[in-house]
Amino acid sequence: MNMPSNLGSGGLAPKDVSGLTLTYGDRVDLLEQMVAGLCREGVGHLMVLANGLKAEPLARLHALARDTTVRGLSMTILESPENLGSAAGFGRLLSAARSVGTVKAVWFMDDDNLPCPGALAALLAVQAMHPGAAVSAVRRDRSYLVRAARTGIAPDPAPGVAFSMDLGRRPRNLWRRLTRGSPVPAPTPPAAVPIARVPYGGLLVPRALMEMVAPPREDFVLYADDYEYSERLGAAGGLFLAGAAEVEDLEASWNATGKRTPTLPQSQLVRLATMPADFRLYYSLRNALVLDRNRARGMAILPFVLNLTVLVMAGCTHAFARGRSANAQVILQAVRDGVSGRLGRSPDFPLP
């Protein structure tokens, strides 16, 4: 891939990197562990958006900032009286980072992300190999990232899919195995794997690319805004997965893939039917369908409609069978808004 000549030349050091994170509710205990990880990795600066924090956790956050200064990590706190969501929140952090001349790259982190030892060094090594590109660490609870790092193959999102519902997956996989064989771990896992989109947590973006690409779309509010943003980063300067850089989630994400726990069923349909009928269900489903619908063009329109129909019928059936009629109602509303492209904040689903 030919990179634009004005995207820089790599050679970044850990102190050139500013971490970006936002926190809400009372999650300072988690944030403290993430900050310790950034200190260990040698990050020079951290910007935190206090996303609607109340007085007590906000006071604890400022106390943490004073402590990190002693440990060599300067920490800037931005405050919002209300929870802006991830899209507007990270947009505000990006704007603040651009105003600091010493910031040569930003490293996105969720407030419960813990970078594994050597993660930043691995990211910077890949970024030096691909100057101007964005580079992501491997989130251990995202099976598609783990698989891409292991095999060196990161397939693009399949057109026609509707919120992971893909009736054609098994026939395609069978055909792939018959004609090309199943993907196997590479003898030597590649240092960098081209990838279409990644979550925020662990994403490193050099300054020139950050300034070139518009921030996350605020009308997504939260969920899928990271995919939409990272896709644009990749289109502008390249996007790679650094297999040697890993990030651990301290708190299990409700939508983590490939994991089954007593509170986290593996099936997406069961999750839709049983999770709280609140903002998580609405925004995650609505926003994902906006991206899926935009990707469904030409011959992909029919499979998208079929997958969407099965998704709605199966999701609502699961919900009614479990006595969760409210989930069925939210699923239907999210599908209507997602397919019609109706984005922005919904008054029916306020953020905490």
N, C-alpha and C positions, 0 to 999 in steps of 0.2 A: 504493500500500500504506500503510495506517495504522500508524504505529509507536507502540509503547508510550510513554507520556509520560515515563517515568522512565529513558529511555536517553540522556539528555544532549542537548547542543545544538551539537555540533560545535566549530569554532574551535580545533582542536588545532594545536599547533606541533611541529616535529620533536623538540625537546628533551623534549616530553611523552611521547614514544614509547620503549618499551623493546623492543629486539629479543629474540627467543627463538630459540635454536637448540640442537641437540644434535649431538655429534660422537662418532665411535667409531673404533676402529682407530688408524691414524696418518694423519690427514687435516688436520693443523694447517696445512700449506702452503695447502690450499684455504681453510680458515677464515680465514687471514690476509688473503686477497684479499677475502673477503666482509666482514671487519671494515673494511678500507680503504674499501669501498663504503659501509658504514654511516656511517663518519666523514664521508665526502664529502656524504652526504645530511643530515647534522646530527642523527642519532639521539643521544639523550642517554645511553642506558643499554643494555647488552647483558647478557643472562643466558645462560650456556652450561652445558649439562649434559654433563659428561665421562662418556660412556656406556660404562663399562667400560674406560677407557683404562689402558694400562700406564704404568710409571714415566716412561719417556723422553718420550713424547708429552704426558703430563700435565705434566711440568716445562716443556716448550715452551709449553704452553697458559698456564701461570701467568706465564711470561716475556712472552707476548703481552699478557696482562692488564695488566702493569706498563707496557708500552709504550703501550697505548691510553689509559691515564690521562693520559699526557703529551700525547696528541693530543686530549684533551677528551671522550673516550668512557669513562665508567665501566663496568667489566666485572665481573660477578659470576659466579664459577664454582661450580657444584654438582657434586658427585662421586658417582658410583654405582660400586660395586665390580664390577658386572656390567652387561652391555648389557640395558637394560630394554625395548628396542624403542621405536618412535616414540610409540605411544599413551600408555604410562605415562611415558615421558620428557617429552613435552610436557605431560602432566598435572601432573607435578612442577614444571615451569617455570611453568605457569599459577598453581599454588598459591603459588609464591614471588613471582610478580609481584603477586598480590593483597595480599601482605603489605607491599608498598612503596607508601606513600600517594602518592608523586609520580608514579607510573606512571598515565597517563591512557588509554593504549592500548598494545597489544602488536602487534608485527610479526613474524609467523612467518617463519623462514628455514631452508632446508636449509643444511648447512655448506658446500655447494659452489655456493650461489646468489650471484650478483653483481648487485645492483640497478643498473640503467642510470641514467645521470644524470637527475635530475628525477623519479625514480620515486616517492619519498616525497611530494614536493610534489603530484604528480598524485593520489596516493591520498588525501591530506588534503583536497584540493579536492573530490573526489567525496564523501568522508565528511561534509564540511560541507554538501553539497547534500542528503545523506540522513542526518541526525543519528540516531545510534543503530545504524546498519547496519554490517555488516562489508563491507569492500571488498578486492578482490583485484587484484594486478598480473597482467599477462599473462606466463606462462612461455613463452618463445619455442620451447621444444621440445614444447609441447603444442598440437597442431594445432587442436584444438577451441576452445581459448582464443584463438588467433590469428584463427581464422575468426569467432568471435563478436565480437571487437573490430573486425574489418573490416566485418562486415555489420550489426552491431547486433542480431543474433539468436542466442540461446543456447538451443537446444531442450532441454527436460527429457529426462533419460535415458528411453529407450523401454522401456515395460514389456514383458516377454517376452524380453528380450535375456539371453544367458548369456555372461558374460565377453567382450563385444564380438561374439559370434557372433549374427548377426541375419539370418536367411534372408529376412525381409520387407523388408530395407532397400532393395534395388533396386526392387521393385515400388512401395514407398511413395515413393521418390525420383522414379520415373517418373510416378506419379500427381500428385505435387506439381508437377513441371515442366509437366505437361499442364494442370493446373488453376490454378496460381498462378505458374508460372515459377520459374526457379532463383534462389536468393539471390544478390544482387549487392552489391558494396561500396556502403555508404551514401555519398551525395555528400559529406556531412560526417560522419565517424565519430562516433557519440555518445560523450559523455564517460563515461557510465555505462550498462552493460548488465545488466539483471537476469539472474541465473544461478542454477542449482539447486545446484551443488557445485563446489568447486575444491580443488586440492592445497594443502598447507601453505605451500609456498614463495611468499612475496609477500603473504600474507593479513594484513590489518590488522583488528584487533578492538578496538573501544572498551571501556573498562573496565566500564561498566554492563552491556553485553552479555556480556562475559567472565564477569562475576559471576552473571549470570542463567542462563547455559547451562552444564550439567554438562560437565566436561572430556571429552576423547576416551575412548572405551570401551577399557579396558585389555585386555579379552578379545580385541580384534582384534590385539593385539601390535604388528604393523606391516603396512602396506599396506591401503588402503581406509579406515583409521581417519580419514584427513583428509576423505574424502568424507562419511563418516557424521557427523563433527563439523560440517563446514561446512553440511550440509543442515539440521542442527538450529539453527545460527546463523541461517540464512536464514529458517527458520520462526518464530524468535523476534523477529528485528529487521530482517530483510532482508539480502540478499547481492547485491553488485554487482561487476561487472568494470570496472576503470578502464582503458580502452583506451590511454591515454597513459602508463601506468605499465608498464614492462617489466622483467623479471628474466631474466638470462642464466644458463644452467647451465654451470659451468666443466667439469663432467664429464658426459659423455653418460649419461643415465639408460637402464637396460636396457629400460624399458618406455615410452620416449618414443614418441609417435605421429607418424606422418608423416615419419619420417626413415629413410633406409636408408644404412648404412655397412658397411664390410667385416666388422664384428663385430656389426652390429645390423640383422638383416633386418626388412623392413617388416611381414611377415605375423605376426600374433599366434600362429597355429598353429605356424609354423616356430620362433618363439621358445620356445614351450612345449616343443617337441620337442628343441631343441638347447641350451638354456641348462643350466647345472649343475643337477642334481637335488637341490637343497638348499632352504634356508628360503625363498629368494626365490620359487621356483616354487610351493612349498606354500602359503605365507601369502597371496601375491598372488592365486592362483586361488581358494583357499578363501574368503577374505574377500569378494572381489568377488561370488562366487556367493551368499553370505549376503545381500548387499544386493539382488542381482538376484532372488533367490527371494522376498524380502520384498515386492518391488515387483510381483511376478507374482500378481495377484489376478483373480478372475472370468475374463473372456475371455482374459486374458493368460497363464493357466496353460498352455494347450495350446502356444502358440508357445514358451514357456520350456522346456517338456519337449522339444519338437522341436529347438530350438537347442542345448540341453544335450546331447542325444543325438548330434547332429552334431559338437559340440565334442569330446566324448569319443572318438568313433570316429575323427575326423580327426586329433586330437592324438595319440592312441595309434598310429595308422597311420603318421604322420610319424615318431614316435619309433622304432618298430620298423624302419622303412625305413632309418633312419640308425644303426641299431645301438645305440639309446639306450633299452633296455628299462627302465632305472631311471627315466627320465622318465615312461614310461607308468605305472609303479607309483605314482609321486608324483601324477600327474594323477588317477588313480583314487581315491587316498586323499583328496586335496584335494576332489574332487567329492563323495565320500561324506560327509565332515565338513561341507562347505559346505551341501549340500542338507539335511542333518539339523540344521544350526545348531549344530554342535559347535565352539565357539570356545575361546579360551585358548591357552596355550603347549603345543606338542606336544613331548614328550620325544624324538621322532624327528627333530626339526628345530631343534637349538639355534642360538642367535644367536651371531655371531662376537664 
